[in-house]
Amino acid sequence: MIVALDEKLTHLQDILRKLRSVAVAFSAGVDSTFILKAAIDTLGVENVVAVTGRSDSLARSEFEQTKQLALLLSVEHVVLDTNEFENADYVSNPTNRCYHCKTTLYDHMADFIAGRGIGAIVNGINADDLGDYRPGIEAAREHKVSAPAAEAHFTKEDIRILSQAWGLPTHDKPASPCLSSRVQYGEAITPQKLRTIEDAEAVLHELGIQECRVRHHDNLARIEVPAAWITKLAQPDIAAELTRQFQALGYQYVTLDLKGFRSGSMNEVITIGGLRSH
């Protein structure tokens, strides 16, 4: 059954009203910005707090955007310094790494809302996310984190449509998962590796490529860009310059993935059995 967008919005508002006051896990992405705006409009800005977990896994540019968007929406913005790098299960980078990261975030947020008397933690998970491999969803369930958009059956496209109607600058923003998602499973995560990845992707952004990934495989960088950019980056002069800049950052080998950009490509190496084991 197809549910109209206005019906989904009414359902979403009903869910939020029952929570009375919320702390939104806020990353400045399309989904969390949408939920933050919906919560403010439904509950009033005095009953909403935007909470960002600050760590090396969050790109510096993304952190700055959390501050700018919170200011734009005139909502209280709280920054919690998380400590996932103290967790060996996170640092070792297993296939359920995201579970350990989100567990740390929600532990901190649970302490925060308890001290403030806030009714619930909410996140930006949408209905499309439920069909993907997202160990972080398990951590959310364990911490009783509400996912109003998913519960109201909002898809990513629904969220983009309403975000544009509401004038949110994130309506057409590309997805930007945490930097740790670029590191191959089983390779230890370090703050230095994440800074290297961030700086490497900045090189691609300077070329005008907004949606891209630099996948980190030890001393090899695997570049994912939209198909239209593959032949451009393969041109000898551009390829030579990219190689020079990436090697200056510490990569020994620089490769261009001929499959092009695709979200979650690191999960392609995981078998169904491997997924079920976690």
N, C-alpha and C positions, 0 to 999 in steps of 0.2 A: 504494500500500500504506500502510495506517495503522499507524504505529509507536506502541506504548504509551509512556506518559510515563516509566515506570521503565526501559524499554530505552534511551530517549533519554538519561536521566540516567547510566546505565552507560556509554554511548558517550562522553558529555561527560567523565566522570571518567577514562576511558581516555586521551582526548586530553590532558587536563591532566597526567596522570601522566607521559606521554612528554616533557612540557616541563620537568618537574622543579622549576623555580622560575620565577615570572612577575611581571611588572609589569603591573598592570591599569590601562588608560586609564579613569580613574574620574571620572564627572561627577555622581554621585548620582542618576542616572536609574534607571528600572526595570531596564534591561538590564545596565548596568555594575555595579549593586549586586548583582544576581543572580550575575553571573560572579565578582565578588569573593568572595561568600559561598561559591560552589561551589569556588573555588580554595582558599580557606582550609580548608574541610572536607576537601578531597581531598589537598592538599599539606602542610597544616600552616601555621599563621600565620607561622612563621619563614621560610617559603619564598615569601611573597607580600608585595608592596608595592602599595599603592594610590597611583597617580600622577595628580595633577590639574594640568592646564595652566591657569594663572591669566592672564586677560586681560580687557580691557573687554568682550569678546563674551560672557563668562559673567556672568549675573545675580548680583548680590551675595548674594541669598538662596540661590541654588543653590550658590555657593561655601561659604557657611556650612553648608549641608546636607552637603557632602562631608566637612567636619571632624567634624560630629556623627555621621555614619554610620560613619566610620572609627573613631571612639572607641567607638561601640556594638559594632563587630565586633572591637575590640582589635587592629587591624592598623596597621602602620606606614603613615603618610600623608606622601607627599612632594609638595610643591608646586613646580612649575617655572614660572617666569615666561616665557611665550612672547612672541614679537616679531612676530606676523603683521602688525601695523600698519607695520612697516618694509618690508613686501613690497608693491610697487606693484600686483602682479597680484591681491593680496587686496583692497587698499583700493579698487581700481576696480570691484570687485563684479561680475565676470563670472558667467555661469551656472554655471561650475565653481569658484566661490569656495571651496566647501567643500574642494575638492582642495588648494588652497593653504593653508588653515587647518590641515587634518590633516597635510599635509606638514611644516609647521612644528612641530606637536606631536610627530610621530613622530621628527623629526630630534633634538629635545631628549631624547625618551625613549630613543632609540638610544644617545646619548652616555651617558645615565644608566645603562642596564643594562650597557653595556660597562665602565663604571667600577666597577660593583658585582658583576660576574660573574653577573648574572641571566640565565636561559636564554632568555626570550622576552617579547615584548610581546603582550598579549591585549586584545581589545576586546569590547564587548557586542553587536556586530552579530548579529541573529537571521535566521532563514530568510525572514521576511516582508520584511525590508529588501532582500533581493537582487532583488526584483521592482520596486523603486522607483528613482527617479533619485537616486543618492547618489554624487557624485564623490569623496567621502571614502574610499569603498571602494577606489578605484583607488590612492589614496595608501597605504592600508593594505597592499595587495598589493605595491606597490613596496618597502615597508619590511619585508616578510615578517612582518607582524603577523597573529597567529592570531585567528580568530573561532570559538572553540569551540562557541558556541551555534548558530551557523549550520551549522557542520560536523556537529553532532549533530542537525540538523533541528528545533531548538526554534523554535516560533512565539511571537509576542508573548503569546498567550493561555496557552501552556504556561508561559512564564516568570512570568506573573502568578499562575497557579495554584500553582506550586511556591514562589514568593516568599511567598505567603500561608501556605502550609503550614509554611514555615521561620520565620514570624513577622517577616518583613521589613516595615518600615513603608512601603516603596516599592511594595508589591504593587498598590495602586490609584492610584498617583501618575499624574497626567496627563503626557503627553509635554511636554518643555520644551526645544526646540531652542535653539541659541545665538541671541542677540539679533540678530546680523547677518542671520539668515534672514528677519527682518521687513522689511528694506530692499529696495525694488524693484531688480531687476537693472539695472546700468548707472549707478546713483546711488552716488557715492562713500560709503564707510563712514567715519564718524568716531566717536571715543569719545563726543562730546557727543550725537550722534544716538542712540547706543545707550542712554545714560543717560535720554534723553527717552522712548524707547520703554519702558524698564523702569519709569519713573515713571508713564507713562500706563497700563500694564497693572496697576500697583499700585492705581490708582483703580478699575479694574474688579474686582480681587480684593477690595477693601474692600466692594464691593456683594454679595460672596458668589459671584462668578463665578470658579470655579477654572480652567476650561478656556476660554481666550480668547486672541486675538492682536490686537495693534495693528500693522497693516501700515503701513509708513512710505513715503509717496509725496511726497517733497519737503516741501511745506508742508501736505499733506493726510494725515490719519489715517483709515485704513479699519479699522473695528472689526469683528472677527469673534467672535461668541458663539454658543452653542448656540441652536437654533431657539426654544426655550421662552423665551429671554431677549429675543428681538428686539422683541416687542410691549411688553415692560416698559421697555426702554431708549428706545423711541420715544414713551413718554408725555411730554407737553410739559414737565412740571416736571423729570423726570429727564434728558430730552434737553438742556434748558437748562443744567442743572448740569454735565453731562458736557462740554458745549461750553465752558462757562466754565473748567472745570479744564484741559481739553486746550489751550485757547487760552493759558492762563496758562503752560503748558509750552512754548509756542512754535508750536503748530499754528494755521494760519489757517482751515483747513476741517476739519470733523469729520463723517465719514460712517459709516453703519451698513450693513454688507454684508448684503443680503437673502438671500444663499445660506447665511448662517450660518457657524459655525466649521467649518473643514476644514484638516487638516494639509497643509502643502506647497502652499498655494494660489498662492504666488508662481510656482511651476513651471507654472501654467496658461497663462502667456504664452509658454512655450517650445515651439517646434514640434519635431516629431520630427527634422527636419533639423538644428535648432539643437542638440538633444541629441547627435546623432551627431558634430557638428563638434568636440565636446570629448571 
